[in-house]
Amino acid sequence: MTPDILDILLLLFGGYYLFGVIFKPTVFWERGRIVRTRAIIGDQKTMLLYGGLSVLMLGVGIWGSFQ
């Protein structure tokens, strides 16, 4: 029942990405990788991409914590 380091990292990074997508702080939203993704696919699709990624990471981290 104790979470592994990978589960903890997935929860932390998933929470970071979800926070970044919801609140759009400059530290997150103006990073090089995010700016390039926004230029290629647009803001709305970038939000969906990173939002989906964060939900997936949070889900796997929570699921792994209870294994």
The 8 nearest C-alpha neighbors of each residue, nearest first, counted from 0:
[[1, 65, 66, 2, 64, 63, 3, 62],
 [0, 2, 64, 3, 65, 66, 63, 6],
 [3, 1, 64, 6, 0, 4, 7, 63],
 [2, 4, 6, 5, 7, 1, 64, 63],
 [3, 5, 7, 6, 8, 2, 9, 1],
 [6, 4, 8, 3, 7, 9, 60, 2],
 [7, 5, 60, 9, 3, 4, 8, 2],
 [6, 8, 4, 10, 5, 9, 11, 3],
 [7, 9, 11, 5, 10, 6, 12, 4],
 [10, 8, 6, 60, 12, 56, 7, 11],
 [9, 11, 57, 13, 7, 60, 8, 12],
 [12, 10, 8, 14, 13, 9, 15, 7],
 [13, 11, 15, 9, 14, 10, 8, 16],
 [14, 12, 53, 56, 57, 10, 16, 15],
 [13, 15, 17, 11, 12, 16, 10, 18],
 [14, 16, 12, 18, 13, 17, 19, 11],
 [17, 15, 19, 13, 18, 53, 14, 12],
 [16, 18, 14, 20, 19, 53, 15, 50],
 [17, 19, 15, 21, 16, 20, 22, 14],
 [20, 18, 23, 16, 17, 22, 21, 27],
 [21, 19, 17, 23, 18, 22, 46, 16],
 [20, 22, 18, 19, 23, 17, 50, 46],
 [21, 23, 19, 24, 20, 18, 17, 28],
 [24, 22, 19, 20, 28, 21, 25, 27],
 [25, 23, 26, 27, 22, 28, 19, 29],
 [24, 26, 28, 27, 29, 23, 30, 19],
 [27, 25, 24, 28, 29, 30, 23, 19],
 [26, 28, 25, 24, 19, 29, 30, 23],
 [27, 29, 25, 23, 30, 24, 26, 33],
 [30, 28, 25, 27, 34, 26, 31, 33],
 [31, 29, 33, 32, 27, 28, 34, 26],
 [32, 30, 34, 33, 35, 29, 36, 28],
 [31, 33, 35, 34, 30, 36, 29, 37],
 [32, 34, 36, 30, 35, 31, 37, 28],
 [35, 33, 37, 31, 36, 32, 29, 30],
 [36, 34, 38, 32, 37, 33, 31, 39],
 [35, 37, 33, 39, 38, 34, 40, 32],
 [36, 38, 41, 34, 42, 35, 39, 40],
 [39, 37, 35, 36, 41, 40, 34, 42],
 [38, 40, 36, 37, 41, 35, 34, 45],
 [41, 39, 37, 38, 36, 44, 45, 42],
 [42, 40, 37, 38, 44, 43, 39, 45],
 [41, 43, 45, 37, 44, 46, 40, 38],
 [42, 44, 46, 45, 41, 47, 40, 37],
 [45, 43, 47, 46, 42, 41, 48, 40],
 [46, 44, 48, 42, 47, 43, 37, 49],
 [45, 47, 43, 44, 49, 48, 50, 20],
 [46, 48, 44, 50, 45, 49, 51, 43],
 [49, 47, 45, 51, 46, 50, 44, 52],
 [48, 50, 52, 46, 51, 47, 53, 45],
 [51, 49, 47, 53, 52, 48, 46, 17],
 [52, 50, 54, 48, 49, 53, 47, 55],
 [51, 53, 49, 55, 50, 54, 48, 56],
 [52, 54, 13, 56, 50, 55, 17, 51],
 [55, 53, 57, 51, 56, 52, 58, 50],
 [54, 56, 58, 52, 53, 57, 51, 59],
 [57, 55, 13, 53, 59, 9, 58, 54],
 [58, 56, 60, 10, 54, 13, 55, 59],
 [59, 57, 55, 61, 60, 56, 62, 54],
 [58, 60, 62, 56, 61, 57, 63, 55],
 [61, 59, 6, 57, 63, 9, 10, 58],
 [62, 60, 64, 58, 63, 59, 57, 65],
 [61, 63, 59, 64, 60, 65, 58, 66],
 [64, 62, 60, 66, 65, 61, 59, 6],
 [63, 65, 2, 61, 62, 66, 6, 60],
 [66, 64, 0, 63, 62, 61, 2, 1],
 [65, 63, 64, 0, 62, 2, 1, 61]]
